[in-house]
Amino acid sequence: MLSHWQHEGEEKKMTNEEVMQLFYDSGAMLKGHFKLTSGRHSDVYFEKFTILRQPPYVEKLCRMMADLFGADKIELVVGPTTGGVLIAYEVAKQLGVDSIYAEAGEDGKTRIFKRGFAIDPGTRVLIVDDILTTGRSVREVIDLCNSYKADIVGLGLLLDRSGGTTTFDYPLKSLATIAADSWEPSECPLCANNTPITQRGSRKF
Ligand SMILES: [Zn+2]
């Protein structure tokens, strides 16, 4: 019989594979030869709105996330625009609580609440987002929630594509983790093979 920890490891591995499969099946995980926003090249690209626009996938992923935080007595779910709005709404729906979202402030470096959104001090908050890369949006939402003296219980991500290298001062739970390779164009093995750059957004590759 597996020990508790082995069992948990197996379960996590299964979830990871299952979630990556959902991303792939939805068409949001593209394989090819891509130029990322950073200018680096990669053999995998996530078109996150391809999965976020399909409610059955969003519902399934958010059920997994709601389960991860089900015992944490969450009182409010908060996400950053734009993908985080959908995730926050669906996770909150499944936890039976409210959701609000944080929008870009005028300085472009901070997040703000609009539309009458606010957090009462001490509220047990879960911060959620779709895909974690640098963690900038999540950090901005943490700062905003702290300015309201919220009790940040955890951070929930659908996918951590930093391979677990982006960390925070609060418990982070990702449904899946992937360390996607990327290269400077001069060091890109796909360029070296003369593999044509895949047009982003095209599912024909
Ligand atoms: Zn390349």
Boltz pocket constraint, residues with backbone or C-beta under 6 A from the ligand:
constraints:
  - pocket:
      binder: B
      contacts: [[A, 33], [A, 34], [A, 41], [A, 42], [A, 185], [A, 188], [A, 189], [A, 190], [A, 191], [A, 192], [A, 195]]
      max_distance: 6.0
